[in-house]
């Protein structure tokens, strides 16, 4: 019995540094209202998470943001088509309405019209804007597919 207790104790103690590191970045229930700049200590995790193995640290720092969600650190890689901000959940977009008036049967409304942050993919039918099923969002309204959980 004593070896079992010792083993469990060892496992708990070995998990403490990771738990403490997460808490230093994110409080146990902390949820950020907006993404923050990437802390230096998460650069290597961003490299691993996004495949930036040869990328210089300063570039990784500029291309990656971080936030806390219920105490969990999350990373997002910024890009032209990778929105790291909250999704635009509007079910009607004036620019899309105008585009569909000019392109009444367009199978696709380009993202430069709808915005890369739109919750929906858009198309036109008989001059009306039609939205697809919504993309998956996390509890804070961010695109779930672009955010990766890390354990520092």
Backbone as CSV, one residue per row, in Angstrom:
resi,resn,N_x,N_y,N_z,CA_x,CA_y,CA_z,C_x,C_y,C_z
1,UNK,0.824,-1.198,0.000,0.000,0.000,0.000,0.867,1.261,0.000
2,UNK,1.957,1.256,0.806,2.819,2.432,0.861,3.456,2.747,-0.493
3,UNK,3.920,1.730,-1.270,4.461,2.056,-2.589,3.411,2.706,-3.497
4,UNK,2.162,2.267,-3.381,1.090,2.833,-4.197,0.857,4.292,-3.819
5,UNK,0.819,4.596,-2.543,0.636,5.969,-2.073,1.809,6.829,-2.528
6,UNK,3.007,6.291,-2.429,4.192,7.026,-2.869,4.130,7.310,-4.364
7,UNK,3.683,6.340,-5.147,3.588,6.521,-6.597,2.562,7.591,-6.947
8,UNK,1.412,7.552,-6.287,0.380,8.557,-6.533,0.895,9.934,-6.120
9,UNK,1.555,10.006,-4.988,2.135,11.267,-4.532,3.150,11.808,-5.519
10,UNK,3.989,10.926,-6.041,4.990,11.339,-7.024,4.316,11.887,-8.281
11,UNK,3.270,11.207,-8.750,2.560,11.669,-9.946,1.935,13.041,-9.722
12,UNK,1.344,13.232,-8.562,0.749,14.531,-8.263,1.802,15.623,-8.203
13,UNK,2.913,15.336,-7.550,3.987,16.326,-7.459,4.585,16.632,-8.826
14,UNK,4.706,15.622,-9.673,5.287,15.859,-10.994,4.346,16.671,-11.878
15,UNK,3.052,16.649,-11.602,2.092,17.434,-12.382,2.032,18.882,-11.908
16,UNK,2.504,19.167,-10.723,2.403,20.505,-10.150,3.098,21.582,-10.982
17,UNK,4.315,21.360,-11.516,4.937,22.428,-12.304,4.089,22.845,-13.508
18,UNK,3.506,21.884,-14.219,2.666,22.216,-15.374,1.431,22.980,-14.924
19,UNK,0.839,22.552,-13.827,-0.326,23.234,-13.293,0.030,24.658,-12.882
20,UNK,1.150,24.819,-12.225,1.601,26.144,-11.797,1.901,27.032,-12.999
21,UNK,2.503,26.463,-14.039,2.813,27.241,-15.242,1.537,27.731,-15.912
22,UNK,0.532,26.867,-16.020,-0.746,27.280,-16.598,-1.359,28.394,-15.772
23,UNK,-1.310,28.242,-14.462,-1.911,29.241,-13.591,-1.178,30.565,-13.688
24,UNK,0.130,30.539,-13.942,0.871,31.778,-14.090,0.415,32.520,-15.344
25,UNK,0.075,31.778,-16.390,-0.424,32.388,-17.620,-1.906,32.717,-17.512
26,UNK,-2.660,31.787,-16.972,-4.117,31.905,-16.883,-4.544,31.494,-15.483
27,UNK,-5.299,32.342,-14.821,-5.849,31.938,-13.534,-6.760,30.735,-13.724
28,UNK,-7.087,30.021,-12.662,-7.832,28.771,-12.782,-9.156,28.886,-13.540
29,UNK,-9.785,30.033,-13.488,-11.051,30.204,-14.214,-10.991,31.395,-15.170
30,UNK,-9.799,31.909,-15.413,-9.639,33.119,-16.226,-10.064,32.893,-17.675
31,UNK,-10.825,33.853,-18.188,-11.214,33.870,-19.594,-10.992,35.293,-20.095
32,UNK,-10.167,35.422,-21.126,-9.846,36.741,-21.669,-10.957,37.262,-22.571
33,UNK,-11.116,38.578,-22.569,-12.079,39.217,-23.456,-11.519,39.349,-24.871
34,UNK,-10.198,39.345,-25.004,-9.560,39.507,-26.317,-8.204,38.804,-26.312
35,UNK,-7.720,38.423,-27.494,-6.386,37.811,-27.578,-5.304,38.777,-27.108
36,UNK,-4.205,38.199,-26.627,-3.066,38.972,-26.137,-1.824,38.601,-26.936
37,UNK,-0.783,39.436,-26.864,0.481,39.074,-27.513,1.036,37.780,-26.916
38,UNK,1.753,37.036,-27.735,2.325,35.762,-27.312,3.453,35.985,-26.313
39,UNK,3.381,35.375,-25.121,4.491,35.476,-24.175,5.691,34.669,-24.687
40,UNK,6.869,35.125,-24.363,8.100,34.463,-24.806,8.115,32.978,-24.441
41,UNK,7.612,32.643,-23.285,7.660,31.246,-22.839,6.791,30.302,-23.664
42,UNK,5.912,30.847,-24.532,5.070,30.000,-25.376,5.560,29.910,-26.824
43,UNK,6.689,30.530,-27.131,7.195,30.527,-28.510,7.431,29.107,-29.012
44,UNK,8.114,28.280,-28.240,8.384,26.912,-28.696,7.098,26.103,-28.851
45,UNK,6.123,26.336,-27.995,4.845,25.631,-28.132,4.110,26.078,-29.390
46,UNK,4.210,27.360,-29.724,3.597,27.844,-30.964,4.293,27.211,-32.165
47,UNK,5.611,27.131,-32.113,6.348,26.485,-33.213,5.853,25.060,-33.417
48,UNK,5.735,24.323,-32.335,5.290,22.927,-32.416,3.835,22.837,-32.871
49,UNK,2.967,23.635,-32.288,1.531,23.571,-32.587,1.209,23.898,-34.038
50,UNK,1.952,24.846,-34.616,1.633,25.310,-35.961,2.661,24.901,-37.014
51,UNK,3.658,24.107,-36.624,4.650,23.631,-37.584,5.660,24.685,-37.999
52,UNK,5.917,25.645,-37.133,6.878,26.712,-37.426,8.284,26.322,-36.979
53,UNK,8.714,25.128,-37.249,9.948,24.601,-36.662,11.185,25.431,-36.971
54,UNK,11.262,26.040,-38.134,12.452,26.814,-38.510,12.241,28.327,-38.415
55,UNK,11.088,28.747,-37.966,10.768,30.168,-37.953,11.457,30.890,-36.794
56,UNK,12.061,32.054,-37.057,12.690,32.829,-35.983,11.670,33.243,-34.916
57,UNK,12.134,33.360,-33.703,11.266,33.665,-32.563,10.484,34.961,-32.756
58,UNK,11.118,35.993,-33.323,10.411,37.268,-33.483,9.249,37.151,-34.469
59,UNK,9.387,36.304,-35.478,8.302,36.105,-36.444,7.171,35.305,-35.796
60,UNK,7.523,34.269,-35.048,6.511,33.479,-34.332,5.722,34.398,-33.398
61,UNK,6.419,35.283,-32.715,5.775,36.208,-31.782,4.797,37.130,-32.504
62,UNK,5.180,37.618,-33.683,4.293,38.508,-34.447,3.095,37.768,-35.045
63,UNK,3.258,36.481,-35.341,2.212,35.716,-36.034,1.268,34.960,-35.111
64,UNK,1.509,34.997,-33.811,0.727,34.169,-32.895,0.188,35.014,-31.747
65,UNK,-1.060,34.772,-31.398,-1.654,35.413,-30.225,-2.109,34.326,-29.261
66,UNK,-2.377,34.748,-28.051,-2.766,33.798,-27.010,-3.904,34.393,-26.198
67,UNK,-4.686,33.515,-25.605,-5.749,33.937,-24.690,-6.031,32.795,-23.726
68,UNK,-6.746,33.119,-22.684,-7.147,32.118,-21.697,-8.644,31.867,-21.847
69,UNK,-9.027,30.609,-21.748,-10.442,30.233,-21.772,-10.659,29.233,-20.651
70,UNK,-11.350,29.670,-19.620,-11.604,28.830,-18.444,-10.295,28.289,-17.875
71,UNK,-9.274,29.140,-17.844,-7.985,28.765,-17.272,-7.040,28.048,-18.211
72,UNK,-7.468,27.733,-19.418,-6.650,26.990,-20.383,-5.990,27.961,-21.369
73,UNK,-4.651,27.928,-21.494,-3.998,28.755,-22.515,-4.310,28.225,-23.921
74,UNK,-4.665,29.139,-24.822,-4.962,28.805,-26.216,-4.121,29.684,-27.133
75,UNK,-3.689,29.122,-28.275,-2.894,29.854,-29.255,-3.625,29.905,-30.584
76,UNK,-3.417,31.005,-31.322,-3.961,31.139,-32.673,-2.891,31.767,-33.556
77,UNK,-2.748,31.234,-34.756,-1.790,31.746,-35.731,-2.498,32.728,-36.655
78,UNK,-2.035,33.967,-36.652,-2.636,34.995,-37.491,-2.304,34.742,-38.955
79,UNK,-3.223,35.060,-39.827,-2.990,34.915,-41.255,-4.074,35.636,-42.023
80,UNK,-3.873,35.769,-43.323,-4.831,36.491,-44.163,-6.225,35.883,-44.079
81,UNK,-6.293,34.570,-43.995,-7.589,33.897,-43.963,-7.833,33.189,-42.638
82,UNK,-7.084,33.548,-41.624,-7.188,32.887,-40.324,-7.581,33.913,-39.268
83,UNK,-8.867,34.132,-39.078,-9.287,35.125,-38.099,-9.117,34.620,-36.665
84,UNK,-8.339,35.336,-35.891,-8.138,34.975,-34.487,-9.063,35.764,-33.561
85,UNK,-9.774,36.732,-34.109,-10.737,37.483,-33.309,-12.067,36.752,-33.256
86,UNK,-13.006,37.332,-32.558,-14.338,36.729,-32.468,-15.016,36.761,-33.835
87,UNK,-15.869,35.788,-34.043,-16.593,35.690,-35.307,-17.645,36.789,-35.413
88,UNK,-17.865,37.247,-36.624,-18.957,38.161,-36.909,-20.194,37.294,-37.120
89,UNK,-21.088,37.301,-36.160,-22.259,36.419,-36.189,-23.479,37.060,-36.846
90,UNK,-23.297,38.198,-37.500,-24.435,38.863,-38.142,-25.056,37.953,-39.200
91,UNK,-26.363,37.862,-39.174,-27.062,37.003,-40.138,-27.449,37.764,-41.402
92,UNK,-27.118,39.032,-41.443,-27.339,39.853,-42.630,-26.172,40.828,-42.731
93,UNK,-25.528,40.848,-43.892,-24.389,41.741,-44.102,-24.683,42.638,-45.302
94,UNK,-24.695,43.959,-45.125,-25.000,44.864,-46.234,-24.118,44.627,-47.467
95,UNK,-22.838,44.380,-47.274,-21.941,44.154,-48.416,-22.335,42.895,-49.186
96,UNK,-22.779,41.869,-48.478,-23.212,40.628,-49.131,-24.532,40.869,-49.868
97,UNK,-25.426,41.616,-49.264,-26.698,41.949,-49.917,-26.442,42.690,-51.228
98,UNK,-25.533,43.663,-51.201,-25.190,44.415,-52.416,-24.540,43.508,-53.457
99,UNK,-23.656,42.634,-53.011,-22.980,41.713,-53.929,-24.007,40.814,-54.621
100,UNK,-24.961,40.304,-53.869,-25.977,39.414,-54.434,-26.917,40.158,-55.386
101,UNK,-27.155,41.433,-55.129,-27.973,42.222,-56.056,-27.268,42.340,-57.406
102,UNK,-25.938,42.458,-57.376,-25.155,42.578,-58.610,-24.797,41.226,-59.218
103,UNK,-24.829,40.162,-58.417,-24.450,38.804,-58.854,-25.515,37.827,-58.359
104,UNK,-26.721,37.885,-58.918,-27.876,37.199,-58.325,-27.790,35.682,-58.206
105,UNK,-26.942,35.022,-58.981,-26.861,33.554,-58.915,-25.471,33.072,-58.501
106,UNK,-24.703,33.895,-57.852,-23.337,33.512,-57.481,-23.348,32.372,-56.458
107,UNK,-22.613,31.316,-56.769,-22.524,30.169,-55.850,-21.690,30.480,-54.615
108,UNK,-20.849,31.500,-54.726,-19.955,31.857,-53.623,-19.860,33.375,-53.533
109,UNK,-19.986,33.892,-52.331,-19.682,35.298,-52.077,-18.260,35.310,-51.530
110,UNK,-17.340,36.010,-52.206,-15.945,35.991,-51.757,-15.784,36.527,-50.333
111,UNK,-14.793,36.003,-49.647,-14.527,36.425,-48.267,-14.170,37.904,-48.196
112,UNK,-13.586,38.461,-49.260,-13.268,39.887,-49.211,-14.544,40.726,-49.171
113,UNK,-15.666,40.151,-49.575,-16.953,40.845,-49.495,-17.593,40.599,-48.129
114,UNK,-17.695,39.335,-47.747,-18.372,38.966,-46.492,-17.513,39.242,-45.264
115,UNK,-16.214,39.236,-45.452,-15.283,39.369,-44.328,-14.784,37.998,-43.917
116,UNK,-13.516,37.916,-43.630,-12.922,36.634,-43.232,-13.422,36.183,-41.864
117,UNK,-14.012,37.113,-41.124,-14.493,36.777,-39.784,-15.977,36.402,-39.756
118,UNK,-16.602,36.289,-40.919,-18.025,35.937,-40.942,-18.228,34.514,-40.441
119,UNK,-19.238,34.347,-39.641,-19.593,33.037,-39.101,-20.084,32.095,-40.202
120,UNK,-20.514,32.675,-41.318,-21.129,31.897,-42.393,-20.327,31.972,-43.692
121,UNK,-20.523,30.986,-44.544,-20.165,31.059,-45.953,-21.438,31.565,-46.634
122,UNK,-21.288,32.400,-47.628,-22.453,33.003,-48.264,-22.534,32.629,-49.737
123,UNK,-23.769,32.610,-50.260,-24.020,32.443,-51.691,-25.255,33.271,-52.042
124,UNK,-25.495,33.409,-53.330,-26.632,34.199,-53.788,-27.607,33.311,-54.554
125,UNK,-28.876,33.514,-54.336,-29.926,32.805,-55.070,-31.025,33.807,-55.399
126,UNK,-31.241,34.022,-56.682,-32.257,34.981,-57.137,-32.045,36.365,-56.516
127,UNK,-30.779,36.741,-56.374,-30.449,38.062,-55.851,-30.481,38.189,-54.343
128,UNK,-30.808,37.106,-53.652,-30.853,37.136,-52.180,-29.603,36.481,-51.610
129,UNK,-29.137,36.999,-50.507,-27.981,36.420,-49.809,-28.447,35.263,-48.940
130,UNK,-27.793,34.113,-49.109,-28.118,32.936,-48.304,-26.880,32.499,-47.532
131,UNK,-27.067,32.278,-46.249,-25.959,31.862,-45.380,-25.942,30.347,-45.245
132,UNK,-24.737,29.800,-45.132,-24.573,28.365,-44.876,-24.811,28.086,-43.397
133,UNK,-24.639,26.847,-43.019,-24.641,26.511,-41.590,-23.481,27.251,-40.940
134,UNK,-23.625,27.647,-39.694,-22.547,28.400,-39.044,-21.318,27.534,-38.772
135,UNK,-20.168,28.189,-38.756,-18.923,27.522,-38.365,-18.982,27.222,-36.868
136,UNK,-18.169,26.289,-36.421,-18.120,25.949,-34.991,-17.374,27.044,-34.231
137,UNK,-17.984,27.507,-33.167,-17.375,28.519,-32.302,-17.159,27.930,-30.921
138,UNK,-16.185,28.501,-30.205,-16.017,28.085,-28.816,-16.961,28.915,-27.944
139,UNK,-16.909,28.705,-26.656,-17.847,29.353,-25.732,-17.734,30.877,-25.726
140,UNK,-16.578,31.408,-26.151,-16.388,32.855,-26.169,-16.671,33.476,-27.538
141,UNK,-17.052,32.668,-28.529,-17.385,33.203,-29.841,-16.234,33.255,-30.826
142,UNK,-15.151,32.536,-30.544,-14.011,32.450,-31.458,-14.150,31.198,-32.323
143,UNK,-13.576,31.234,-33.528,-13.585,30.056,-34.399,-12.782,28.945,-33.727
144,UNK,-13.452,27.873,-33.376,-12.815,26.777,-32.633,-11.653,26.162,-33.396
145,UNK,-11.755,26.054,-34.717,-10.729,25.354,-35.488,-9.379,26.075,-35.514
146,UNK,-9.344,27.364,-35.225,-8.092,28.113,-35.313,-7.333,28.213,-33.992
147,UNK,-7.964,27.843,-32.898,-7.349,27.963,-31.577,-6.899,26.602,-31.069
148,UNK,-5.651,26.530,-30.617,-5.085,25.270,-30.112,-4.754,25.408,-28.628
149,UNK,-5.204,24.445,-27.849,-4.891,24.415,-26.418,-3.454,23.952,-26.236
150,UNK,-2.759,24.562,-25.297,-1.389,24.157,-24.967,-1.270,23.977,-23.465
151,UNK,-0.311,23.180,-23.077,-0.023,22.959,-21.661,1.438,23.275,-21.409
152,UNK,1.712,24.522,-21.011,3.113,24.922,-20.783,3.759,24.154,-19.646
